Amino acid sequence: MMRNGIKILCIAGVVLACACKSNSGLPKDVLPLDSMKVIMWDMMQADELASQSTLKDTAHKLAYHAIGLYKEALASHHVTKEQFYKSYNYYLGRPDLNKILTDSLVNFSTRKVNPTLKPEIVKPVR
């Protein structure tokens, strides 16, 4: 009788764990790596644009201008600020996934800047 109860609890735990995570192993409310890579690229571009416009026009306030551009970048991906920061903090808390995200972002930016370059093959360190 006790064994059946333990089995049921184990099965319920597995079902609950699967329900809380997507197929990729990420929590449901965390953006996948490929999406984060592109969103972070756009956020970096927004930051650069804000910096460049502030250099050209000293009347521009960098933070104010950057915030508007960040909002536009997130809106173009249909992502809220909360979704982005939740995902960003999740990846910061997972060094293994953060490394993959960072490497993907570097390769993505290299291809964007110079499309003729082949992406670097990054092998995981064991």
N, C-alpha and C positions, 0 to 999 in steps of 0.2 A: 504494500500500500504506500509506504513512504517512498519507495523507488519511483513509482508512477508520479508522485507529486514532484519529485526532483526533476524527472524527465520533462514534465509539463512546464516547470519553471525555466528549464534550460531552453526548451523550444520557444517559449514566450519571449525570453531574452534575445534569442537570435532573431526572431521576427521583429521585435521592437528595434533592435540595432539596425536591421536592414531597412526598416521603414524610415529611420532617421537619416539615412545616408543615401546618396544617389548611387547610380551604377558605378561611377568613377571612384567611389570611396570617400567623396567629399560630402559634408553636410549639405542638405538640400538648399539652404540659404546662402551657400558660398558659391561664387562665380567660378566656372571651370577655368583651368589654366589658359587655354586658348583665348577665352574672352578677356580675362584679366590682362594678358599680354597686350592685346590691341587697345584696351581701355587705358592701360598705363602709358602706352606709346602716345596716345592722344593727349593724355594729361601732361606728359613731358613736353609735347609740342605746344600745348596751351601755355605752359610755364615759360617756354622759350619765347613765344610770341609776346607775352606780357612783358618779359624782360626787354625785348627789343623795342617795343613801343614806348616803354618808359625811358629808354635811352634817347629816343628820337624826340619825345615830347615830355619835358620835365614836369609838366602840369599833371600828367597821368600819375595816379597813385598805383604803385605796383600791386599791392595786395588786393585793392578794390578791382582792378582790371583783371588780375589773375583769377579771382573768385568767379567773375562772370564767365571767363573762358572755361574754367573747370566745369561750371554748370552746363555750359553748351556741350562740352565733350561728353559728359555723363548722359545728358539728354539725347545726344545722337546715338547712344547705345541703349537707350531705354533703361537706364540704371539709375537708381536713386543714390544720393550721397550716402545714405545709411547702408545700402547693399554694398557699395564700393568699399567703405571703411570696414565693414564687418568682414568682407572677403580679404581685404588688405591685411587686417590684423590677424586673420586666420593664417595666412601665408607667412606673416612675420613670426608667428608662433610655431611654425613647422619648418625648421631650417632645411629639411630635405626637399620639400616642395618649393620653398622660397628660392633655393638654388636652381631648380629646374625653371621656375618662372623667370629668374634673372637671366639665366643662360638663353632662354627662349626670346626674351626681350632684346638681348644683345644681338642675337642672330637676326631677329625681325628688323631691328633698326639698321643693321648692316645691309640687309636686302633692300630696305626702303631707300637708303642713301645711295647705294651702289648696286643696282639690280643685276649687274653682270657677275658679281661675286657669288660663289657657291657658299651656302651656309656651312658653318664649321660643325663638324660632327663632335658632339660632346659625349664622352663615355663616362658613366658614373664611376666615382671613386669608391672603392670597396675597402 
